[in-house]
Amino acid sequence: MSISATATIPVIVELLSPPTVRFPAPMRLEKSVSRIVQEVSSRGHVLRRTAASTLQRGSAPIDRSSRMSRISSVLALLGLVVGTTALPADAAAPIPVQILSLTDLHGYLSETENLTIAGPSGTQQVGGAGYLKAHLERLRKPNSFLIGAGDQFSGWPDYTQAFANEPTIEVLNAFGMDFDVAGNHEFDREFPFLRRMTTGACYGKPGFDSCFKDSTGRNFHGTDYAYHAANIVDPRTKRPVLPPYWIAEAGGQRIGFIGLGFPGTPTETLSIEGSGFEFQGIVDAANRAAAALKAQGVNAIVVSMHEGGQQGGLYDECKNPTGPIFDAARAMSPDIDVILGGHWHTAFNCMIPDPNGVPRPVLEASNHGRVLGEVNLELDPTTGDVIRSKTTATNHAVTKDITPDAGVQKIVKYWMDKWTTRQQEPLTKLDRDLDFARTAESRTGNLVADLYKAEADGDFALVPADLGIDVIAAGLAAGTVTYGEAWPVAGISPITTLSMKGSTVEAVLEQQWIPPAYGCSRLSALATSANFRYTYDLGRPVGDRVDPAKVLINGKPLQRDKTYRVTTSAAMPLHGTQYGYPGFQQYTQLVRAPRMGQEVFLNYLRTHPLLKAPNLGRVTAIPGTPPPADGPFGPLTLLPQNEMTATATSQGSSAYSASAAVDGSCTTMWHSNWSPHAPLPQYITLDLKTPRTIEALVYTPRQDAAVPNGRISSYDVQTSTDGSTFTSVTKGSWDGTVDAKIARFPAGTTARYVRLVGLAGGADYAAATELNIALAPGS
């Protein structure tokens, strides 16, 4: 049908090719033009996604303003014929634009995740893709854009990871995502994987590794939108490897959206090395892109970055904001009107002055679909500039007090049911148990180490067995092994190969045992490939238990001055010190294997229908009683950690609770809350169960060398006999290294409760990998 219009259409949707527009029911002739216009606007995101699916294949900047001649095609499809009558008197009114922000979804689609967020009236139940879509539709206005800040796919829910993150892409397409940023997790499987997420290409074995049928029965086709990053460049050409920005249009004026990736991507465990690209600073890259947009006449500019910060309030507040995004916001070009963040899994809604002193919104919308950010702009209809004084911003909790979107609920149920079915699929038959141990040689560890070596073809493999789910997490029982049983055995850590001196290899073997003052214990926690065998002597002191002559590689003794290619988990070259293996960070020539450990393990089982478990005997222990060791602080008598409990003022999550500081593991830690940020001082209190005469408190700080957040630099140690009244016994400062620290008490100090108060610490957090109490001599 054709309707004569008497007003200019306020929203123009850009397209590269004419789309097919279908309305749910025939429109009646008597509908007003304004109502039709509103429907065009509300469906604009669908049309924009059609264009994006064409644009995303290239790496050149996206500028679709030259496609304006196609607008008549769009209007014709909608049944509108634009007249040539004069503009109405209010045509010069500002153009409203809505920006909705989503970040760090990480594939958390199910409403059963039991996610919460602290709200003004208490804890709120939030999350779930169906509810997220319902909130999107409730919030959407004309000229609305859904803008991502990275890390939407690639994460941890089994029901998305098991299907190569394709469920997440199907849901994001259903959301009407317009634009997203390449965060660090978009590089979990290297750049070709990100490209295949946009193109729909298969990898591995279709139907097992990738390219599954979606909820409509169709093959995976990739995203209906593009990924962007102005600061990720090819080091040879210095050109962006992804589109740096996207130009959209509303009301006859253009809006530029700049994407910025996380600068630290090459140092993230899963995205290690960042595919060899150069990850540049966010401020310079944003300013370059903004200048390019201005040169094209684009005067409304939004930055979406995979970098964030923290604040001390609720999700829609801004109390004492700190972090890289705020530093960048104060330095980025005044031409930028909005800054959206991510990566930190926090929520804030701030107005931060630009270099000219004019406030602009800076938002982060939490993670896992807990929060949606909203920014409302008004554009000058003549110049396209943002009228800053009329900008408003809000963070919305994705609550469950509305009806979830039925279509998205159907998609999520499809994938959840598919995951339930897949877990029952048989993979192989195992001749005997694949036992697993974190502190000794095991058949599971041996098999995983063999697979690591075969995948990367190093001289040998040394794989840490005590890092949990990212590397090796479980064993398998004899008999038929299903996909669900095999799924958690080998983790998603990338397989890497490093060049290391034989002397460093010897040091790494010695680092399986940690000095006693750290309060951690480890015993033979490195799994080895079949061609690597060694003997250790428990009667020798820590640091001198391995004889290089009894370390055999292909039957020949380890040569301390020879360089070897050592295959291991990516966690080791990046965070070896955190996990007690600093030697692994003394390497050269890191090479990442194409596949991750879990993928290699599952495919090995799939292609070996009758599997024989490897034998033990690669590691030989000589029993004995080690001589007394003083550790770095001289002779100390440590109270066994199982004789005390710990509580704290706050914790980041259950995985970072106070109990993690007294569990004897240097791979866990207590960490004060970060969402919302709990500012210092924060403290952790030890209950020794009975009064003790105490010599000192030993503090092992956060161990990952690259992340100083939480390392306490200024402290106050207090004691109490009743748990209510505490008295300061010693104050001081510690350096920022990962080494254990000590706070010595005055002679004769007796207490049942000992409290460590963090007065100052990295990024205004407090954390402790381990806490130990040294008892006074003779007590």
Disulfide bonds with the S-S distance in Angstrom:
Cys202-Cys211 2.02
Cys318-Cys350 2.00
Cys520-Cys666 1.84
